């Protein structure tokens, strides 16, 4: 059977982390939340400086208020989980995350501030 022409010949595969507020997130006084947010942002900024995190930011105007932000990592899912587990807001239980590979048509996205190639080039396996 010929390949469906709507399936790209190649994909770039990225590691995504969706940050979300868990239902059981602990309540904290405002000053502790502010300090925790500062540590969370510093953690993400350091990952960006190291080239591990290539795109990152919060959500606004979303249909699900528990979704807090998105990160694109320049590493595989196992490493991204390790870096996400080290996030102070995740450790405090104020954030949780969902991790996934995202397959997009090769060449669709560019990260001009990233040093080097981001993502893996792959072909969709035949089922």
Buried (B, 14 or more C-beta within 10 A) or exposed (E): EEEEEEEBEEBBBBBBBBBBBEEEBEEBEEEEBEEBEEBBEEBBEEBBEEBBBBBBEEBEEEEEEBBBBBBBBBBEBEEBBEBBEEBBBBBBEBBBBEBEBEBEEBEEBEBEEBEEEBBEEEEEEEE
